[in-house]
Amino acid sequence: MSKNKLYQDTSILNLCWPAFRTGIVLSAMISLSTFAVASTQDLTLKQAIDQVNQYQASQNFWETQKSINAANIQQSKLFKNPEFSIEQTGFGSNNDKELAIGISQPLDIFGERKANQKLASISADKTALKQKIYQAQVELAVKYVWSQLAIAELEKNIVHEQLRVSEENMNAIEKRFNAGSIAQVDVNRARLSYAENIRLFRQADLQVQVATQQLSNLWGTSDKSLQINLSPQKLWPKSAHQQVQEYLADNYVEKYRVLQVLESQVTVDQLKAKARPNPTLNLGVNRTQSMENSTQNQWVVGVSVPLNIFDRQQNGIKIAQEKMNLLERQKDFYLKQNALQIGTVLTELQGLEVQFKVVNDTQIPLAAEVQSKTLQGFLAGKFALSDVQQATLQLQDIRLRKIQLLRDGWQKAIEAESLSLGISPSEVMSKDAIAQLNQNLWQDIQAMPVIGGGN
């Protein structure tokens, strides 16, 4: 770029700066005041979870599943239907006639119906446990979105504070420039830095608006008046360790795996019952009419037994047993690996908390003091402009580091809680986490089988 072009750009910036500066400052102030007026009350995590639970309850997921389970339990108690048969031989007037009427009833000697009842009962137990897991998943998903709004609010406040520091720097630099001790290019650099802080503030404000809508969308609204307004000390996820211990104590995943193993065992028993030759009771009457119109009735009682020579459910039983054995091995492997992974994540969370306290309690106050005194020294002519710029950048970096530590801390907290619940952290930290959970529930409901009864 030529020197003439640079001087032209500088002249334009100097000419437009007063109006530009007034405009962006007013824009920032309006944004803050609008947010403050629109906000009605601070939203706690419990309030957010309660609103989401009320909204999700209207979908009737669990009522539908419970109704299906109740119907399956009743269905599994039913006997197989009897079979009615009627046969006649001899239709001519010169022939003897024979009419056979019979009813066949399949018997359940080896416990197939009892196995069906156990399967229906286990299915109901699984639904009750899945509801508890779903509730914990929803709470984790809400907690993550709620934390993102709280962090976005804090970042906006920090960027606004940095904007104030930038304005103080610019005022001091303009005073030194008016005194003739620094060059115009230094003033322009300060103005560009101030303008960039305005842009960062607008970006932070947009993040707050988006996070607010994302949270309110979870209970079916688009409320822009939400705010959390927590201090950094209260925002750190201190309850993560306790929540992990509670989830591990409740042991939802282990209980669910136990039910899966039990279901596999009952399925094996059901297949074995099918493999055995359950007899069929036949009861009927034969009516014979001769050409002389004499009629004779005879009762017929018999039993038919299937010959399970080829299909003895041997392959089905083998498949069910292999699945059951795999579940047993997977249960032991999962418990060990999951415990190790949770321990690692909690160690990371603990280390991040130590760093956060150092940054928040020590580094930020010290950096703010250094920046303030450096600016005062610059006004007195004791420090160079580069010293002010370095102190300001250092303060900004440390403040943004605190935000990043908060984000990392919440991510690790949600990760640890998810693992202790037995689910993938990505399932509750995605943007459409609850929508995806609901989609999986709809698919599960459609896939629920009809257990027992009938032929």
Secondary structure, DSSP 8 states (H G I E B T S, - for coil): --HHHHHHHHHHHHHHHHHHHHHHHHHHHHHHHHHHHH--SB--HHHHHHHHHHHHHTT-HHHHHHHHHHHHHHHHT-----EEEEEEE--STTS-EEEEEEEEEE---SSHHHHHHHHHHHHHHHHHHHHHHHHHHHHHHHHHHHHHHHHHHHHHHHHHHHHHHHHHHHHHHHHHHHTTSS-HHHHHHHHHHHHHHHHHHHHHHHHHHHHHHHHHHTTT------B----HHHHS-TTHHHHHHHHHHHTHHHHHHHHHHHHHHHHHHHHHHHHS---EEEEEEEEEE-TT--EEEEEEEEEE----SS--SHHHHHHHHHHHHHHHHHHHHHHHHHHHHHHHHHHHHHHHHHHHHHIIIIIHHHHHHHHHHHHHHHHTTSS-HHHHHHHHHHHHHHHHHHHHHHHHHHHHHHHHHHHHHTS-THHHHSTTHHHHHHHHHHHHHHH----S---
